[in-house]
Amino acid sequence: MRGLVLVVLLVLAVIIISRMMNAWRQSAPPVRRTQRDELVKDPVCQTYIVLSRAVTKEVDGTVTHFCSRECAARFARGERQR
């Protein structure tokens, strides 16, 4: 008899918890999915950098990406790959 009461209480607890979880999921803000970051190549040191972390400069009307400010400065001075 005690086993039956415990099973009924366990089933009720599972039902209550599942309903609470469903309500919580529905009220939570939607997950924002972002596009994958792409890799870009630094024209000075030839390393690949994640676009979101790259230093971006406009050079002669073209957007160029660099791994660091130092590489951007070297590019501006005309220094290229060593």
TADACOR-V132061 format. One record per residue. N is the residue number from 1. RES is the residue in three letters. PSI is psi in degrees with one decimal (none if undefined). OMEGA is omega in whole degrees, -180 to 180 (999 if undefined). NEAR is the number of other ideal C-beta (glycine too) atoms within 10 Angstrom. Layout:
# TADACOR-V132061
n = {N | N}
res = {RES | RES}
psi = {PSI | PSI}
omega = {OMEGA | OMEGA}
near = {NEAR | NEAR}
This chain:
# TADACOR-V132061
n = {1 | 2 | 3 | 4 | 5 | 6 | 7 | 8 | 9 | 10 | 11 | 12 | 13 | 14 | 15 | 16 | 17 | 18 | 19 | 20 | 21 | 22 | 23 | 24 | 25 | 26 | 27 | 28 | 29 | 30 | 31 | 32 | 33 | 34 | 35 | 36 | 37 | 38 | 39 | 40 | 41 | 42 | 43 | 44 | 45 | 46 | 47 | 48 | 49 | 50 | 51 | 52 | 53 | 54 | 55 | 56 | 57 | 58 | 59 | 60 | 61 | 62 | 63 | 64 | 65 | 66 | 67 | 68 | 69 | 70 | 71 | 72 | 73 | 74 | 75 | 76 | 77 | 78 | 79 | 80 | 81 | 82}
res = {MET | ARG | GLY | LEU | VAL | LEU | VAL | VAL | LEU | LEU | VAL | LEU | ALA | VAL | ILE | ILE | ILE | SER | ARG | MET | MET | ASN | ALA | TRP | ARG | GLN | SER | ALA | PRO | PRO | VAL | ARG | ARG | THR | GLN | ARG | ASP | GLU | LEU | VAL | LYS | ASP | PRO | VAL | CYS | GLN | THR | TYR | ILE | VAL | LEU | SER | ARG | ALA | VAL | THR | LYS | GLU | VAL | ASP | GLY | THR | VAL | THR | HIS | PHE | CYS | SER | ARG | GLU | CYS | ALA | ALA | ARG | PHE | ALA | ARG | GLY | GLU | ARG | GLN | ARG}
psi = {-44.3 | -37.0 | -40.3 | -41.6 | -42.3 | -40.0 | -43.7 | -44.1 | -38.9 | -43.2 | -44.2 | -40.9 | -42.3 | -42.5 | -45.7 | -45.0 | -40.4 | -38.4 | -38.4 | -40.8 | -41.7 | -42.9 | -39.6 | -42.5 | -39.0 | -30.0 | -14.0 | 145.0 | 149.4 | 149.0 | 126.7 | 124.9 | 131.0 | 156.7 | 154.0 | 143.0 | 143.0 | 161.5 | 139.4 | 153.0 | 129.5 | 125.6 | -14.5 | -58.7 | -1.4 | 21.2 | 157.4 | 137.4 | 148.0 | 130.4 | -39.0 | -19.3 | -0.6 | 150.1 | 123.3 | 130.0 | 146.9 | 120.1 | 117.3 | 39.9 | 1.8 | 133.5 | 125.7 | 141.7 | 139.7 | 157.6 | -24.0 | 168.8 | -30.5 | -43.6 | -36.3 | -39.3 | -40.4 | -40.2 | -41.8 | -33.1 | -5.4 | 5.0 | 133.7 | -162.8 | 136.3 | none}
omega = {179 | 179 | 179 | 179 | 179 | 179 | 180 | 178 | 179 | 178 | 178 | 179 | 179 | 179 | -179 | -179 | -180 | 178 | 178 | 179 | 178 | 178 | 180 | 179 | -179 | -179 | 180 | 179 | -179 | 180 | 178 | 178 | 179 | 177 | 177 | 176 | 177 | 178 | 175 | -176 | 176 | -178 | -178 | -175 | 175 | 176 | 177 | -177 | 172 | -174 | -177 | -180 | -176 | 172 | -175 | 177 | 174 | -178 | -180 | 178 | 180 | 178 | -179 | -177 | -178 | 180 | -178 | 176 | 179 | 178 | 177 | 178 | 177 | 178 | 180 | 178 | 179 | 178 | 180 | -177 | 178 | 999}
near = {5 | 6 | 7 | 8 | 9 | 10 | 10 | 10 | 10 | 10 | 10 | 10 | 10 | 10 | 10 | 10 | 10 | 10 | 10 | 10 | 10 | 10 | 10 | 9 | 8 | 7 | 7 | 8 | 5 | 5 | 5 | 5 | 5 | 6 | 5 | 6 | 12 | 9 | 11 | 19 | 14 | 21 | 16 | 21 | 17 | 12 | 13 | 13 | 19 | 13 | 13 | 8 | 10 | 21 | 16 | 11 | 16 | 8 | 12 | 5 | 5 | 7 | 9 | 18 | 20 | 25 | 20 | 15 | 10 | 12 | 23 | 21 | 14 | 19 | 18 | 12 | 8 | 6 | 11 | 11 | 9 | 7}
